[in-house]
Every structure is written in C-alpha cells, then in structure tokens.
C-alpha cells in the first residue's frame, strides 16, 4: 500500500480494524505525518442508527460523531507509520480511554458530509492524545479531546 491522497475507504479498511456498520470514516483528504489528518464521512439516510435515532427525525448520535473523530485519530498513527516505513503498523489496536471537553453544537442529519479534523497533541508510550473538531459545511458540529491507548497483547 502506498500513501497517496485521497485515501479511500478500501485502503482505510487496510489501516483500521473497524467494519460495517461501525467504520465511520470514508476518505482521508489531508494528512501531515505525526501531526494532523482531515477525513470525511458522508452521512446517508441508510445508516443503521437512523432507524431508531429518531424515527421521523433522523439524527446521528453524538457519541458516533466522537467515535468518527477517534477513528480519524487512529488514521494519523497508521498513516504516519506508512509514511515512515512504507508499511502500516498492522495488528495495532487502540481503544478509547478518555473523552474530555466534548461539545455538540449542531445536529448531524442525513445528507451531511462530516469533516473530521484531528490533531495529534501528544504521544506517550502506548497512548495518543488527539484534539478533534467535526464540521459540516465549515460549521463546527462537535469537538473533543480524545485519549486512546494501544491494547497490550
């Protein structure tokens, strides 16, 4: 796999362990190794969570917007390894450890395209601290500080 932007969902599946219905990143459009990533997620009415959240007034659950930011953060790690060595760090799995300063500014609905702008703030041993901002049409819809830790074997 080579690093060429944009990175599509086929290659994202080579980098992240998530699969339908929980893969929440469709494309990587900008990337700076060990620093920042900008990803997108096209939100369609066919998302399984819209069936129950909420019937007649579909809204993407805020927790899934935060999960999408965390997945984009994981792509910083994987793409940085790919940029440095030519191969992604396969087998690494990171788990969400902590969410701070989460704020939701607007609802995300079918037809929106989420822009997931995530910055790596710090790497400490097996942990990564990210700051993420989710936007729709340039308007902030959510933000959070996200701490993830690599799973021990």
N, C-alpha and C positions, 0 to 999 in steps of 0.2 A: 504494500500500500504506500502510495506517495502522498505527500502533503501538497494539495492544490486546492485553492478556494474557488468556488464554494465547495464545501464538503457536504455531500448529500446523505440522505437517510440510509442508503445501502452501506456507505462507509461508516456512518455513525454507529450502526449495529456491529461493526467490527471493533469499535472502541468502547462501547458501553454495554453492560450486561442486560439492560432493560429491553423489554419486548412488548408488543401489543398486549394489553391496552395501556401499558404504563410507560412506553417510550414517548417522552413529551418534548423532544427536540427534532425538528425536521431538517434543519440546514445550519451549517456554520458559514457565516458570510465574512467575518473579520476575525483575525487571530494574531496575537502578539505572544510569542513563547514566554511562559512563566509570568505573564502579566495580565492579559485580558482576552476575552472572547465575546463575539456578538453572534448570537444564534437566533433562529426564528422557529416559531411553531404556528402553523396555520390551524386555527380553531374552526372545526366544522360542526354542523348540527349532528353528524354521525358519531360524535364522541359518545362512548357508552355512559358516561356520568350524567349527560343531559337528560336521560330518561327519568332519573329520579331527582335531579337538582336543577331546576324545579319544573315539574310538569306545567306546560303552558307559559313558562317564563324561564328559559334555559340560561343558567349562569355557571361559568366554570368555577369549581370550588377554589377558594383562595389557597388552600393547602396544596393544591395541584400546581398553581402558579409558582409557589415557593419550591415545590419539587422540580419543576422545569428549570428554575434558576440553579438548583443544586446539580441537576444533570449537566447543565451548561458548564458549571464549575468543574465537574469531572472531566469534561472535554478539554479544559485547559491542561490538566495533568497529562492526559493521554496524548494530546496533540503536541505538547512540549517534549515528551519522550520521543515521539515520532520525528519531530524536527531535529532533535539532538542526535538520535542514533539511527534513524531510518526505519525503526520498528516501534509500534506502540507497546506499552507495558501490559501485555496480555496477562490475565489472571489476577490483576489487582482489582479488589473490590473495596469501595469506600462506602461507609454508612454515615447517615446523618446523625450527628451527635448533639447539636445545639442550634437553635434559631434565636437570634436576638434582633430587636428593633424592627420587627415585621410591621409593615403598614400597608393597608389596602386603600387605594384612592378612588378606584372606579371598578365597576364590574366588567368582566370579560365575557363576551357573548359570541354565539356562532357568527362567523364571518370576519371576526377579528384576526389579525396576524400579530401574535405576541413577538416582541423584540426582547431578547434576553441578553442584557448587557452585564457581564460578570467580570469582576476584577479579583485577581488573587492578591490578597493583602499580606499573607504570611504562610510559610511552610515551616512546621516544627515537627521534626522526626516523622511520624506517620500521620500527621494531622495537617489539614489545609483550612485556612480561614478565607472565605470569599465575601465580597460585598456584591449583591445583585440588585439590579433595577430592571423591572419589567415594564415595557411601554407598549401602547397601541397607538398607531398614527402619531408617534412622537410624544404622546402624553403618558406620564407615569401612571401605572395602574397598581403597582406593588413594589415593595423593596424589602430587603432583609440582609442581615449579616448571618452567614451560614458557616458552621463548623462541621467538617467531615473528617472521619478517621479511617485509615486503611484497616481492613479486617486482618487479624492475625490468623495464621494457618492453624 
